Amino acid sequence: MIDGLKKQTQDAGLIAAITALMGVQKEFLQAGLDEMKAKYGSIDAFIEKGLGVTKEERANLKAMYLE
């Protein structure tokens, strides 16, 4: 997708911004995980309390998406 956008524009700033928004950076992911743990105590607690996903719903999601 990013390659297609690069072909449509020559604006280096726009390309850099799109690449940053669509990319994944380890530091950003870690900051998110750290915040979830700081606020809720664990990722599991964040999923249940922060997102409102019940244990049953989570089990169903695991069954659908994990082998």
GULOZA-661999 format. One record per atom (N, C-alpha, C, CB): residue number from 0; residue in three letters; atom name; z, x, y. Coordinates in pm, whole numbers, always signed. Each point is the difference from the previous one (the first is absolute). Glycine has a CB too. Example, Ala and Ser with C-alpha at 12.3 -4.5 7.8 and 13.67 -1.06 7.14 Angstrom:
BEGIN
k/r/a/zz/xx/yy
0/ALA/N/+780/+1319/-569 .
0/ALA/CA/+0/-89/+119 .
0/ALA/C/+0/+90/+120 .
0/ALA/CB/+125/-189/-117 .
1/SER/N/-197/+154/+222 .
1/SER/CA/+6/+82/+119 .
1/SER/C/+73/-77/+109 .
1/SER/CB/-215/+118/-63 .
//
This chain:
BEGIN
k/r/a/zz/xx/yy
0/MET/N/+0/+82/-119 .
0/MET/CA/+0/-82/+119 .
0/MET/C/+0/+86/+126 .
0/MET/CB/+120/-179/-126 .
1/ILE/N/-37/+283/+126 .
1/ILE/CA/+6/+87/+117 .
1/ILE/C/-134/+69/+21 .
1/ILE/CB/+246/+34/-37 .
2/ASP/N/-311/+6/-71 .
2/ASP/CA/-130/+65/+13 .
2/ASP/C/-102/-93/+65 .
2/ASP/CB/+51/+139/-202 .
3/GLY/N/-47/-266/+167 .
3/GLY/CA/-89/-98/+61 .
3/GLY/C/+24/-13/+149 .
3/GLY/CB/-9/-122/-216 .
4/LEU/N/+136/+123/+256 .
4/LEU/CA/+33/-8/+142 .
4/LEU/C/-44/+125/+75 .
4/LEU/CB/+194/-146/-57 .
5/LYS/N/-182/+260/-9 .
5/LYS/CA/-43/+125/+63 .
5/LYS/C/-149/-4/+31 .
5/LYS/CB/+181/+124/-121 .
6/LYS/N/-258/-187/+35 .
6/LYS/CA/-144/-10/+21 .
6/LYS/C/-33/-93/+116 .
6/LYS/CB/-36/+44/-244 .
7/GLN/N/+125/-139/+274 .
7/GLN/CA/-26/-99/+104 .
7/GLN/C/+43/+46/+139 .
7/GLN/CB/+27/-174/-173 .
8/THR/N/+55/+278/+182 .
8/THR/CA/+48/+45/+130 .
8/THR/C/+2/+152/+6 .
8/THR/CB/+137/-208/+23 .
9/GLN/N/-150/+258/+95 .
9/GLN/CA/+11/+144/+23 .
9/GLN/C/+128/+34/+75 .
9/GLN/CB/-251/+17/+1 .
10/ASP/N/+333/-118/+26 .
10/ASP/CA/+123/+17/+76 .
10/ASP/C/+106/+66/-89 .
10/ASP/CB/-54/-203/+144 .
11/ALA/N/+78/+331/-123 .
11/ALA/CA/+94/+75/-84 .
11/ALA/C/+141/-56/+9 .
11/ALA/CB/-141/+203/+32 .
12/GLY/N/+181/-250/+86 .
12/GLY/CA/+134/-58/+16 .
12/GLY/C/+17/-126/-82 .
12/GLY/CB/+11/+97/+228 .
13/LEU/N/-114/-180/-226 .
13/LEU/CA/+4/-124/-78 .
13/LEU/C/+4/+31/-149 .
13/LEU/CB/-126/-120/+181 .
14/ILE/N/+46/+215/-223 .
14/ILE/CA/-1/+39/-142 .
14/ILE/C/+137/+52/-41 .
14/ILE/CB/-246/+55/+14 .
15/ALA/N/+309/+28/+69 .
15/ALA/CA/+132/+54/-30 .
15/ALA/C/+104/-112/-9 .
15/ALA/CB/-62/+215/+115 .
16/ALA/N/+55/-310/-23 .
16/ALA/CA/+95/-112/+1 .
16/ALA/C/-15/-85/-125 .
16/ALA/CB/-3/-1/+250 .
17/ILE/N/-119/-31/-287 .
17/ILE/CA/-25/-81/-119 .
17/ILE/C/+46/+73/-125 .
17/ILE/CB/-196/-110/+114 .
18/THR/N/+166/+239/-121 .
18/THR/CA/+42/+80/-115 .
18/THR/C/+152/+1/-12 .
18/THR/CB/-206/+143/+24 .
19/ALA/N/+277/-128/+87 .
19/ALA/CA/+146/+1/-2 .
19/ALA/C/+56/-136/-44 .
19/ALA/CB/+0/+172/+182 .
20/LEU/N/-59/-280/-133 .
20/LEU/CA/+49/-134/-34 .
20/LEU/C/-26/-35/-146 .
20/LEU/CB/-39/-68/+235 .
21/MET/N/-70/+115/-290 .
21/MET/CA/-37/-36/-136 .
21/MET/C/+47/+102/-103 .
21/MET/CB/-196/-119/+93 .
22/GLY/N/+252/+228/-45 .
22/GLY/CA/+45/+105/-90 .
22/GLY/C/+146/-19/-41 .
22/GLY/CB/-164/+154/+105 .
23/VAL/N/+207/-66/-191 .
23/VAL/CA/+138/-1/-46 .
23/VAL/C/+56/+140/+22 .
23/VAL/CB/-46/-183/-172 .
24/GLN/N/+160/+190/+238 .
24/GLN/CA/+65/+128/+21 .
24/GLN/C/+137/-3/-66 .
24/GLN/CB/-124/+35/+218 .
25/LYS/N/+151/+70/-294 .
25/LYS/CA/+125/+9/-75 .
25/LYS/C/+121/-22/+89 .
25/LYS/CB/-110/+159/-157 .
26/GLU/N/+108/-102/+277 .
26/GLU/CA/+114/-12/+90 .
26/GLU/C/+25/-145/+42 .
26/GLU/CB/-46/+232/+83 .
27/PHE/N/-60/-308/-61 .
27/PHE/CA/+14/-141/+38 .
27/PHE/C/+58/-82/-115 .
27/PHE/CB/-193/+24/+160 .
28/LEU/N/+143/+2/-280 .
28/LEU/CA/+52/-71/-117 .
28/LEU/C/+147/+33/-22 .
28/LEU/CB/-228/+2/-103 .
29/GLN/N/+263/+126/+116 .
29/GLN/CA/+139/+41/-19 .
29/GLN/C/+90/-63/+105 .
29/GLN/CB/-77/+215/-100 .
30/ALA/N/+30/-221/+225 .
30/ALA/CA/+79/-63/+107 .
30/ALA/C/+26/-146/-32 .
30/ALA/CB/-97/+159/+168 .
31/GLY/N/-3/-229/-221 .
31/GLY/CA/+18/-140/-39 .
31/GLY/C/+102/-15/-111 .
31/GLY/CB/-233/-45/+69 .
32/LEU/N/+223/+129/-170 .
32/LEU/CA/+95/-5/-112 .
32/LEU/C/+141/+33/+48 .
32/LEU/CB/-183/+65/-159 .
33/ASP/N/+195/+35/+245 .
33/ASP/CA/+131/+37/+54 .
33/ASP/C/+62/-116/+78 .
33/ASP/CB/-73/+239/+12 .
34/GLU/N/-7/-309/+67 .
34/GLU/CA/+51/-112/+78 .
34/GLU/C/+44/-115/-90 .
34/GLU/CB/-151/+67/+189 .
35/MET/N/+74/-95/-294 .
35/MET/CA/+38/-106/-95 .
35/MET/C/+135/+33/-63 .
35/MET/CB/-243/-50/-46 .
36/LYS/N/+260/+176/+4 .
36/LYS/CA/+125/+41/-64 .
36/LYS/C/+117/-3/+99 .
36/LYS/CB/-131/+145/-157 .
37/ALA/N/+105/-103/+281 .
37/ALA/CA/+106/+1/+101 .
37/ALA/C/+46/-141/+33 .
37/ALA/CB/-94/+211/+95 .
38/LYS/N/+1/-303/-86 .
38/LYS/CA/+34/-137/+41 .
38/LYS/C/+52/-86/-115 .
38/LYS/CB/-172/+20/+176 .
39/TYR/N/+117/+1/-296 .
39/TYR/CA/+35/-88/-113 .
39/TYR/C/+72/+70/-114 .
39/TYR/CB/-196/-132/+61 .
40/GLY/N/+204/+264/-57 .
40/GLY/CA/+70/+73/-105 .
40/GLY/C/-89/+50/-112 .
40/GLY/CB/+195/-136/+54 .
41/SER/N/-303/+64/-81 .
41/SER/CA/-94/+41/-104 .
41/SER/C/-132/-75/+19 .
41/SER/CB/+191/+49/-160 .
42/ILE/N/-293/-1/+93 .
42/ILE/CA/-130/-67/+5 .
42/ILE/C/+11/-137/-69 .
42/ILE/CB/-121/+225/+1 .
43/ASP/N/+193/-229/-110 .
43/ASP/CA/+19/-128/-71 .
43/ASP/C/+65/-104/+90 .
43/ASP/CB/+21/+125/-217 .
44/ALA/N/+82/-84/+291 .
44/ALA/CA/+67/-93/+91 .
44/ALA/C/-93/-44/+112 .
44/ALA/CB/+221/+108/-53 .
45/PHE/N/-305/-16/+102 .
45/PHE/CA/-97/-35/+103 .
45/PHE/C/-96/-106/-50 .
45/PHE/CB/+18/+230/+97 .
46/ILE/N/-67/-213/-219 .
46/ILE/CA/-95/-96/-57 .
46/ILE/C/+65/-138/-12 .
46/ILE/CB/-115/+186/-127 .
47/GLU/N/+238/-187/+80 .
47/GLU/CA/+70/-128/-19 .
47/GLU/C/+48/-63/+132 .
47/GLU/CB/+70/+82/-224 .
48/LYS/N/+0/-3/+305 .
48/LYS/CA/+59/-55/+123 .
48/LYS/C/-96/+3/+119 .
48/LYS/CB/+221/+73/-84 .
49/GLY/N/-291/+36/+99 .
49/GLY/CA/-90/+16/+114 .
49/GLY/C/-127/-81/-12 .
49/GLY/CB/+92/+224/+28 .
50/LEU/N/-150/-223/-147 .
50/LEU/CA/-125/-73/-22 .
50/LEU/C/+21/-138/-60 .
50/LEU/CB/-112/+218/-29 .
51/GLY/N/+229/-241/-27 .
51/GLY/CA/+29/-131/-59 .
51/GLY/C/-67/-23/-135 .
51/GLY/CB/+26/-85/+228 .
52/VAL/N/-56/+193/-298 .
52/VAL/CA/-63/-11/-132 .
52/VAL/C/+112/-9/-104 .
52/VAL/CB/-208/+132/+75 .
53/THR/N/+210/-240/-149 .
53/THR/CA/+104/-18/-101 .
53/THR/C/-25/+92/-120 .
53/THR/CB/+32/-240/+75 .
54/LYS/N/+70/+257/-157 .
54/LYS/CA/-15/+82/-120 .
54/LYS/C/-106/-59/-92 .
54/LYS/CB/+241/+71/+17 .
55/GLU/N/-247/-202/-25 .
55/GLU/CA/-100/-66/-84 .
55/GLU/C/-141/+25/+54 .
55/GLU/CB/+169/-176/-62 .
56/GLU/N/-186/+163/+192 .
56/GLU/CA/-130/+26/+61 .
56/GLU/C/-42/+145/-19 .
56/GLU/CB/+45/-179/+169 .
57/ARG/N/+52/+268/-156 .
57/ARG/CA/-30/+142/-20 .
57/ARG/C/-41/+28/-144 .
57/ARG/CB/+162/+58/+182 .
58/ALA/N/-96/-119/-277 .
58/ALA/CA/-37/+16/-141 .
58/ALA/C/-141/-51/-25 .
58/ALA/CB/+242/-23/-67 .
59/ASN/N/-275/-89/+130 .
59/ASN/CA/-136/-55/-15 .
59/ASN/C/-104/+95/+60 .
59/ASN/CB/+94/-232/+8 .
60/LEU/N/-64/+289/+108 .
60/LEU/CA/-93/+96/+62 .
60/LEU/C/-17/+124/-87 .
60/LEU/CB/+67/-84/+227 .
61/LYS/N/+43/+133/-282 .
61/LYS/CA/-8/+117/-88 .
61/LYS/C/-87/-30/-122 .
61/LYS/CB/+228/+74/+78 .
62/ALA/N/-208/-192/-135 .
62/ALA/CA/-78/-38/-118 .
62/ALA/C/-149/-8/+33 .
62/ALA/CB/+197/-128/-89 .
63/MET/N/-230/+82/+209 .
63/MET/CA/-141/-14/+40 .
63/MET/C/-65/+133/+33 .
63/MET/CB/+54/-226/+86 .
64/TYR/N/+21/+318/-22 .
64/TYR/CA/-61/+118/+57 .
64/TYR/C/+29/+132/-71 .
64/TYR/CB/+14/-120/+209 .
65/LEU/N/+84/+123/-296 .
65/LEU/CA/+33/+123/-71 .
65/LEU/C/-37/-12/-146 .
65/LEU/CB/+186/+47/+161 .
66/GLU/N/-230/+62/-214 .
66/GLU/CA/-34/-1/-144 .
66/GLU/C/+119/+39/-83 .
66/GLU/CB/-235/+56/+53 .
//
